[in-house]
Amino acid sequence: MTDPVRCGTDTVDRLVRLRAERDPTSVAVIDPHARITYGQLHVTTIDLAAAFIEAGVGKGTRVGLIMPNSVRWVQIAVALTRIGAVLVPLSTLLAPPELAAQLRTASVRVLISVPEFRGRRYLDDLEAHRAALPALRAVWTAEQAVTAPVSERATRIVDALTDAVTPSDLFVVMFTSGSSGPPKGVMHSHGNALAAVRSGLDARCITAETRLYLPMPFFWVGGFGSGVLSALLAGATLVTEEIPQADTTLRLLERERVTLFRGWPDQAEALARHPASVSADLSSLRPGSLEALLPPQDRSDPGARATLFGMTEAFGPYCGYRADTDMPRSAWGSCGRPFAGMQVRITDTESGAPVSGGVIGEIQLRGPHVMRGVCRRGREEVFTADGWYPTGDLGRLDDDGFLFYHGRSDDMFKVSGATVYPSEVEKALRTIDGVAGAFVTDVSNAVGAMVVSRRPVDQLRAEARARLSAFKVPTVWLVVDDDAAVPRRATGKVDVRALRELLTAATGPRRVP
C-alpha cells in the first residue's frame, strides 16, 4: 500500500491538510506561551491566508519574516506558503544595512516583523534604507498581519489558490553566507525542500511519537527544515522557545517530556554542565538525542555516531546515519552516507576532475533535493556545465560510500609546505577532556587555535601533540572560558576573518577570562 505521507505531501498545503485529517488532535508546535494542534494549525492558517489574500499577497509574492521562534512564526510561515507566497525568513541578528541588503537581494515585496527583539527595533531601523528598496511595498508588524480584516471574497478563494500551488513552485528563499561576500539567497521549491527533509527523517530518528526540541532559529535551514518541516512531515510535536537559556530550557525539556534533543552539540554540553541539570528530569530523552544529555549507558564511543552533514543549498542535511546507531568501525568519524535523492562526487580542487576514492577534494552535489538556484545569479554561475553544485567543502568518500568532511576549500592552508585542514585540527582538539569548543585558522604561516576551556594552555598543547602531527599542532593559542567570546556572523557561523584578527593580536599563548 502506498504511503500518503510520501506521495501526497509535495506542497505545504497538501501536507497540512493531510495532518489535519489524520492527526487533528495531535499537538504540532509548543512554545512557552502557546500550543497548537494539527487541526488548529490547518484552520488558523487558512484564516490567516485569507487575511494575506485580502492584503494583496498571492502566488509568487515574496514575504520577509523577521521574528523569533514561536507558534506564531510557524502559523505565519505556513499560511503564506499554502497560498504560494514565497517565504523569506530573516535573521533576528541582522544589523539594519544587512537586513536591507537581504531584502533587496530577495526582492521582498512585503515585510512582516516583530517591533523589537533583544534590543533591535527592526522597523524603525529600516526607515533609513527604504529608498534603496524599490520592491518593498508594505511593512507590517506581526500583530497587524494576524489581525487584518478579511472579506467574504478572500475567504472564498483560499482553496482555489492553495490548489494552484505545485511542487515545482518557489517555496522559500533561505539566506546563507561564508565569512565574507554579499548575501546569498538560496531558492528552494516546495517539492525539493520537502523531499530533502523527508530523506533525513529516519537518520534524525523523527517519528509521529517524537517530541522534538532543537535550539536553532527557524530563520536558518536547520531550524526550519530539521525542525518545523520535519515535525510536519512526521506528525511529530515540535517544542521551541525564543531565547534558549540553561534554566528555562531545562525546565521546558522536563515539562514537555521532550524525547529528542537535536541541534548544536555545544548547547547540549552546556546544559549538561549546568547545576540545574541535577534536578531536571530528562529521563524522557531517547537515544538519537545529543549525547551529552543522555545517561552514560546510552552514549556511544567518540566518532561512532555520524555527524549529520548538510548545507542551505541542500536544504539541510544531505548525508548521515541513524543518530541512535553506531556506524561500521571503518566509518567512524565520518558524516555517514548521502541520503537517497542526493548524488555526491569529489573533484580535484584545481582541475575540477573527479578523483578516486579516498582522495580529498571538493564536494559537489547533484540531484532533485538540491536548490533551484541563487537570487540574482544565472544558473551557469552556480552549477557546473554537467549540473553539479560545487559546495566549496572538502571531503573524501571511502569505498563504502561514507563521506568524511575535511573543512572548507577556502579555509585550508599550508604550513612549511604541508597542507592543514582546520576541521581536522578542530576535531582533534575537541576530543581533549575539558574542551568545549575549538576553532582553527592560519596566522602568519602558523596554526592558530581559539579554544573554549578552563584548562591551562600548556596542558592543551601537550594533549594536542599526542593527537596531531607536529606541523598541525597550534603554535598560537587563545583560550577563553565561554563560547560567547567566539566571533560569529549573523548566520551563527564563525567569523573566520575576525577569528584570524584575534589570533594575530595574541602574542603567544594566552587566556582571556
DAPEQUI-V998624 format. One record per residue. SS is DSSP state (alpha for helix, beta for strand, coil for the rest). PSI is psi in degrees with one decimal (999 if undefined). OMEGA is omega in radians with two decimals (* if undefined). Layout:
BEGIN
SS,PSI,OMEGA  SS,PSI,OMEGA
END
This chain:
BEGIN
coil,134.6,-3.11  coil,136.7,3.14  coil,116.0,-3.10  alpha,-23.2,3.12  alpha,-23.2,-3.14  alpha,-32.5,-3.04  alpha,-15.3,-3.04  coil,18.1,-3.09  coil,52.6,-3.10  coil,1.5,2.92  coil,160.1,-3.13  alpha,-39.8,-3.14  alpha,-47.3,-3.13  alpha,-35.2,3.12  alpha,-45.6,-3.13  alpha,-41.0,3.12  alpha,-40.8,3.12  alpha,-43.6,3.14  alpha,-42.9,-3.14  alpha,-33.4,3.13  alpha,-42.5,-3.03  alpha,-34.6,-3.03  coil,52.7,-3.00  coil,-31.0,-3.08  coil,-4.2,3.11  coil,139.9,-3.12  beta,129.4,-3.11  beta,-52.1,-3.05  beta,140.7,3.12  beta,132.4,2.89  beta,174.8,-3.07  coil,-15.2,-3.05  coil,-9.0,-3.07  beta,160.2,3.01  beta,154.9,-3.07  beta,137.5,3.10  beta,170.1,3.10  alpha,-35.1,3.07  alpha,-43.7,3.12  alpha,-35.2,3.12  alpha,-41.9,3.12  alpha,-51.4,-3.05  alpha,-47.2,-3.07  alpha,-33.8,-3.13  alpha,-25.6,3.00  alpha,-44.7,3.11  alpha,-41.9,-3.14  alpha,-37.3,3.08  alpha,-38.8,3.10  alpha,-38.8,3.11  alpha,-38.8,3.11  alpha,-40.2,3.10  alpha,-44.2,3.12  alpha,-34.2,-3.11  coil,1.0,3.07  coil,6.0,3.10  coil,134.5,3.13  coil,-164.9,-3.12  coil,128.2,3.11  coil,-12.4,3.12  coil,126.8,-3.13  beta,120.5,-3.04  beta,118.7,3.07  beta,142.7,3.14  beta,118.1,3.13  beta,103.3,3.13  coil,156.3,-3.13  coil,168.4,3.14  coil,135.9,3.10  coil,168.3,3.00  alpha,-40.3,-3.11  alpha,-39.1,3.11  alpha,-46.1,-3.11  alpha,-43.2,-3.13  alpha,-45.2,-3.12  alpha,-45.5,-3.13  alpha,-44.5,-3.13  alpha,-43.9,-3.13  alpha,-43.4,-3.13  alpha,-48.5,-3.04  alpha,-21.6,3.08  alpha,-34.1,-3.11  coil,9.9,3.04  coil,3.1,3.01  coil,154.3,-3.12  beta,118.1,-3.12  beta,134.6,3.06  beta,88.6,3.13  beta,135.2,-3.08  coil,140.3,-3.07  coil,137.2,3.04  coil,-5.0,-3.14  coil,-4.4,-3.03  coil,136.1,2.96  coil,158.6,-3.08  alpha,-46.0,3.12  alpha,-34.8,3.11  alpha,-41.8,3.12  alpha,-45.3,3.14  alpha,-39.7,-3.13  alpha,-40.1,3.13  alpha,-39.0,3.08  alpha,-39.9,-3.14  alpha,-44.0,-3.12  alpha,-41.7,-3.09  coil,-0.4,-3.11  coil,47.1,-3.13  coil,129.9,-3.10  coil,-34.4,3.13  beta,134.9,3.09  beta,128.4,3.05  beta,126.7,-3.04  beta,148.6,2.89  coil,149.6,-3.13  coil,-36.9,-3.06  coil,144.5,3.05  beta,125.3,3.11  coil,43.5,3.06  coil,-7.7,3.14  beta,129.6,3.08  coil,89.4,-2.92  alpha,-45.4,-3.06  alpha,-38.8,3.09  alpha,-45.6,-3.08  alpha,-24.8,-3.07  alpha,-19.9,-3.04  alpha,-38.5,-3.10  alpha,-14.7,-3.08  alpha,1.3,-3.02  alpha,-34.2,-3.10  alpha,-25.0,-3.13  alpha,11.3,-3.11  coil,70.6,-3.06  coil,-25.7,-3.12  coil,-21.8,-3.04  coil,114.0,-3.07  coil,-23.3,-3.08  beta,142.0,3.08  beta,121.8,-3.10  beta,149.5,2.88  beta,160.9,3.11  alpha,-36.1,-3.14  alpha,-41.9,3.10  alpha,-37.3,-3.10  alpha,-37.1,-3.04  alpha,-7.0,-3.13  alpha,10.2,-3.12  coil,143.6,3.12  coil,152.3,-3.08  coil,131.7,3.10  coil,164.3,3.11  alpha,-33.8,3.13  alpha,-45.3,-3.13  alpha,-40.5,3.13  alpha,-37.4,-3.09  alpha,-31.8,-3.00  alpha,1.2,-3.14  alpha,-50.9,-3.08  alpha,-36.2,3.13  alpha,-39.0,3.13  alpha,-40.2,3.13  alpha,-36.0,3.13  alpha,-25.1,-3.08  coil,-9.4,-3.13  coil,133.0,-3.13  coil,161.5,3.13  coil,-26.8,-3.12  coil,-8.3,-3.13  coil,146.4,3.10  beta,133.6,-3.02  beta,-47.7,-2.99  beta,147.8,2.94  beta,112.2,-3.14  beta,131.3,3.14  beta,138.7,3.05  beta,163.2,3.11  coil,159.4,3.01  coil,-148.9,-3.10  coil,-12.0,3.13  coil,175.7,3.06  coil,170.4,-3.11  coil,166.0,3.12  coil,143.5,-3.12  beta,104.8,-3.13  beta,109.3,-3.04  beta,126.1,-3.03  beta,129.5,3.10  beta,146.0,3.05  beta,166.6,3.04  alpha,-49.1,-3.05  alpha,-46.5,-3.06  alpha,-36.6,-3.13  alpha,-47.7,-3.12  alpha,-37.8,3.11  alpha,-38.4,3.12  alpha,-43.2,3.12  alpha,-43.5,-3.13  alpha,-35.9,-3.08  alpha,-21.3,-3.11  coil,3.3,-3.10  coil,-45.0,-3.10  coil,-42.0,3.13  coil,-33.8,3.14  coil,0.0,3.06  coil,38.7,-3.12  coil,122.9,3.10  coil,-178.3,3.13  coil,-24.2,-3.12  coil,-5.1,-3.04  coil,136.1,2.91  beta,102.7,-2.90  beta,130.7,2.97  beta,134.1,2.94  beta,142.1,-3.01  coil,-4.8,-3.02  coil,138.0,3.07  coil,148.6,-3.13  coil,-17.5,3.13  coil,-5.1,2.99  coil,153.2,-3.11  alpha,-29.1,3.10  alpha,-36.3,3.12  alpha,-41.6,-3.09  alpha,-50.1,-3.10  alpha,-55.4,-3.08  alpha,-13.4,3.10  alpha,-79.3,-3.02  alpha,-54.2,-3.06  alpha,-32.0,3.07  alpha,-43.6,3.12  alpha,-44.4,3.14  alpha,-43.9,-3.11  alpha,-38.4,-3.09  alpha,-16.9,-3.01  coil,24.0,-3.12  coil,175.2,3.05  beta,126.3,3.13  beta,127.0,3.10  beta,128.5,-3.06  coil,171.6,3.10  coil,158.5,-3.09  coil,-52.1,-3.05  coil,103.8,3.10  coil,127.0,3.05  coil,148.6,-2.98  alpha,-54.1,-3.05  alpha,-50.8,-3.07  alpha,-35.5,3.13  alpha,-44.0,3.12  alpha,-42.0,3.12  alpha,-37.8,3.13  alpha,-43.6,3.10  alpha,-41.7,-3.12  alpha,-48.9,-3.05  alpha,-40.2,-3.07  coil,5.7,3.09  coil,51.5,-3.14  coil,134.2,-3.12  coil,-19.8,-3.08  beta,119.4,3.08  beta,109.3,3.10  beta,171.8,3.08  coil,-133.0,-3.04  coil,123.7,3.10  alpha,-34.9,-3.09  alpha,-30.1,3.10  alpha,-39.2,3.08  alpha,-40.6,3.13  alpha,-38.4,3.11  alpha,-40.3,3.10  alpha,-39.4,-3.13  alpha,-29.5,3.14  alpha,-14.7,-3.03  coil,136.5,-3.12  alpha,-33.3,-3.10  alpha,-19.6,-3.12  alpha,-19.2,3.12  alpha,-36.9,-3.08  coil,-13.6,3.13  coil,130.8,-3.14  coil,104.2,3.14  coil,24.9,-3.07  coil,-14.5,3.12  coil,-17.6,-3.13  coil,139.1,-3.09  coil,158.3,3.03  coil,142.6,-2.98  coil,-21.8,3.01  coil,162.2,3.04  coil,131.1,-2.81  alpha,-18.7,-3.13  alpha,-24.3,-3.11  alpha,-1.2,-3.14  coil,154.4,3.05  coil,152.7,-3.06  alpha,-36.4,-3.08  alpha,-16.9,-3.14  alpha,2.1,-3.11  coil,155.2,-3.13  coil,170.1,3.02  coil,150.5,3.14  coil,128.0,3.10  coil,-9.8,-3.06  coil,-30.5,-3.13  coil,145.9,-3.10  coil,143.8,2.92  coil,103.7,-3.09  coil,135.7,-3.00  beta,134.2,3.13  beta,-167.1,-3.13  beta,164.8,-3.12  alpha,-37.2,-3.11  alpha,-21.6,3.07  alpha,10.1,-3.05  coil,52.9,3.06  beta,-156.7,-3.08  beta,132.8,3.03  beta,4.2,-3.06  beta,136.8,3.13  beta,-167.6,-3.13  coil,153.7,-3.09  coil,127.7,-3.03  coil,-12.6,3.13  coil,13.1,-3.03  coil,134.0,3.07  coil,140.7,3.03  coil,166.4,2.99  coil,147.3,-3.03  alpha,-35.8,-3.13  alpha,-17.6,-3.10  alpha,0.7,-3.13  coil,137.9,-3.11  coil,-4.3,-3.12  coil,176.0,3.08  coil,7.9,-3.07  coil,-162.2,-3.13  beta,152.9,3.04  beta,141.5,3.10  coil,160.0,3.05  coil,138.2,-3.12  coil,0.6,-3.14  coil,122.0,3.02  beta,138.6,3.14  beta,133.2,3.00  beta,156.6,3.13  beta,130.7,-3.10  beta,156.0,3.08  coil,134.2,-3.04  coil,-18.5,-3.13  coil,-49.2,-3.07  coil,-24.3,-3.08  coil,1.6,-3.13  coil,143.5,3.09  beta,144.2,-3.14  coil,165.8,-3.13  coil,164.9,-3.13  coil,138.9,3.11  coil,-11.9,-3.13  coil,135.0,3.12  coil,133.4,3.09  beta,-168.2,3.14  beta,137.1,3.07  beta,127.9,3.05  beta,146.4,-3.05  beta,148.8,3.03  beta,149.3,3.09  coil,174.2,-3.05  coil,-13.8,-3.12  coil,-6.4,3.14  coil,152.5,3.14  coil,158.7,3.08  coil,-25.9,-3.13  beta,-171.5,-3.13  beta,136.4,-3.11  coil,131.9,3.04  coil,19.5,3.07  coil,138.7,3.06  coil,156.4,-3.11  alpha,-35.9,-3.13  alpha,-19.0,3.08  alpha,-18.0,-3.01  alpha,-40.9,-3.04  beta,157.3,3.04  coil,169.8,-3.11  coil,-28.4,3.13  coil,17.3,2.94  coil,13.7,3.12  coil,149.1,3.07  beta,115.9,3.09  beta,114.0,-3.00  beta,-23.1,-3.01  beta,-5.4,3.06  beta,150.0,3.10  beta,141.5,3.12  beta,179.2,3.06  beta,149.8,3.08  beta,131.7,3.08  coil,-178.8,-3.05  coil,-18.6,3.14  coil,5.8,3.08  coil,10.0,3.09  beta,138.3,-3.08  beta,127.3,3.07  beta,125.5,-3.09  beta,137.1,-3.12  beta,27.5,3.04  beta,-168.2,-3.13  beta,144.1,3.13  coil,-29.4,3.12  coil,-1.3,3.08  coil,-24.5,-3.09  coil,150.1,-3.12  beta,171.2,-3.12  beta,141.8,3.05  beta,114.9,-3.09  coil,39.0,3.08  coil,-8.8,-3.12  beta,138.1,-3.10  beta,133.3,3.09  beta,127.3,3.04  coil,112.4,-3.09  alpha,-40.2,-3.09  alpha,-34.5,3.13  alpha,-43.4,3.13  alpha,-41.7,3.12  alpha,-43.5,-3.13  alpha,-40.9,3.13  alpha,-42.6,-3.13  alpha,-33.1,-3.11  alpha,-12.2,3.06  coil,-7.7,3.13  coil,131.5,3.13  coil,130.0,3.12  coil,0.1,3.10  beta,119.0,-3.12  beta,-16.5,-3.14  beta,150.6,3.12  beta,136.5,-3.07  beta,124.1,-2.93  beta,141.8,3.02  beta,175.4,3.14  beta,142.6,3.11  coil,99.7,3.09  coil,58.1,3.11  coil,31.8,3.09  coil,163.2,3.10  beta,122.8,3.09  beta,142.6,-3.09  beta,130.8,2.95  beta,120.5,-3.00  beta,132.8,3.06  beta,106.6,-3.08  beta,159.9,3.05  coil,5.7,-3.14  coil,152.7,3.11  coil,152.4,-3.09  alpha,-40.1,-3.08  alpha,-33.4,3.09  alpha,-40.8,3.13  alpha,-41.2,3.14  alpha,-42.7,3.14  alpha,-42.0,3.11  alpha,-39.1,3.14  alpha,-39.4,-3.14  alpha,-28.4,3.13  coil,-11.8,-3.05  coil,-19.9,-2.98  coil,154.0,2.98  coil,153.2,-3.02  alpha,-40.5,-3.08  alpha,-14.5,3.12  alpha,-12.0,-3.13  coil,126.3,-3.14  coil,139.5,3.03  coil,-16.6,3.06  beta,120.8,-3.09  beta,138.5,2.98  beta,109.4,-3.05  beta,127.4,-3.12  beta,156.2,-3.10  coil,-22.0,-2.97  coil,140.5,3.12  alpha,-21.7,-3.14  alpha,-20.5,3.13  alpha,-12.2,-3.12  coil,125.7,-3.11  coil,130.3,-3.14  beta,154.5,3.07  coil,177.2,-3.11  coil,-23.7,3.12  coil,-8.7,-3.07  coil,-12.5,3.11  coil,153.5,3.10  beta,135.0,3.07  coil,97.7,-3.02  alpha,-37.8,3.14  alpha,-46.2,3.12  alpha,-36.6,3.09  alpha,-44.5,-3.14  alpha,-38.2,3.12  alpha,-41.3,3.11  alpha,-43.6,-3.12  alpha,-35.0,3.09  alpha,-35.4,3.14  alpha,-16.2,-3.14  coil,118.7,3.13  coil,81.2,-3.10  coil,-179.5,-3.11  coil,135.5,3.06  beta,162.3,3.13  beta,138.4,3.04  beta,116.3,-3.11  coil,999,*
END
